[in-house]
Amino acid sequence: MLASSVDVIFADVAQLGPACIVVLNAKYFLKNGGHVVISIISIISITGTASPETVFAQEVHYLRK
């Protein structure tokens, strides 16, 4: 049985666009007042062309929109 809504979404994503994935999941499953935790442990493997700081900043910018 799947939960219809949750208090917290935890995302450990190792690909480009983790913020987009989290936003979609939050729209469908996150309760009002819920929280999101994004872990990008393998941020180096996401892209070899940008620094980890740049990738993280891009994802934060996306979430703030």
C-alpha positions as CSV (number, residue, x, y, z in Angstrom):
1,M,0.0,0.0,0.0
2,L,1.4,3.4,-1.0
3,A,0.9,6.4,1.3
4,S,-1.3,9.1,-0.2
5,S,0.7,11.9,1.5
6,V,3.9,12.1,3.5
7,D,5.5,14.4,6.0
8,V,9.0,14.2,4.5
9,I,10.5,13.5,1.1
10,F,14.1,12.4,1.1
11,A,15.9,12.4,-2.3
12,D,19.4,11.1,-2.9
13,V,19.7,11.8,-6.6
14,A,22.8,11.2,-8.7
15,Q,21.8,12.7,-12.0
16,L,21.1,16.2,-13.4
17,G,17.9,17.8,-12.4
18,P,17.2,16.3,-8.9
19,A,15.2,19.4,-8.0
20,C,12.8,18.7,-10.8
21,I,12.2,15.2,-9.5
22,V,11.7,16.4,-6.0
23,V,9.2,19.1,-7.1
24,L,7.1,16.6,-9.0
25,N,7.1,14.2,-6.0
26,A,6.2,17.0,-3.6
27,K,3.3,18.1,-5.8
28,Y,1.8,14.6,-5.6
29,F,2.8,13.2,-2.2
30,L,4.0,15.9,0.3
31,K,1.5,17.1,3.0
32,N,1.0,20.8,3.5
33,G,3.7,21.9,5.8
34,G,5.9,18.9,4.9
35,H,9.7,19.0,4.4
36,V,12.1,18.0,1.7
37,V,15.7,16.7,2.2
38,I,17.9,16.5,-0.9
39,S,21.2,14.6,-0.6
40,I,23.6,14.9,-3.5
41,I,26.4,12.7,-2.1
42,S,27.7,11.7,-5.6
43,I,27.6,15.3,-7.0
44,I,31.0,14.8,-8.6
45,S,29.5,12.0,-10.8
46,I,26.6,14.2,-11.9
47,T,28.7,16.3,-14.3
48,G,32.3,16.4,-15.1
49,T,32.1,19.9,-16.5
50,A,30.9,22.0,-13.6
51,S,32.0,22.3,-10.0
52,P,29.9,20.8,-7.3
53,E,29.1,24.2,-6.0
54,T,27.8,25.3,-9.4
55,V,25.6,22.2,-9.7
56,F,24.2,22.7,-6.2
57,A,23.6,26.4,-6.8
58,Q,21.6,25.6,-10.0
59,E,19.4,23.1,-8.2
60,V,18.7,25.5,-5.3
61,H,17.9,28.2,-7.8
62,Y,15.4,25.9,-9.5
63,L,13.7,25.1,-6.1
64,R,13.3,28.7,-5.3
65,K,11.3,29.5,-8.4
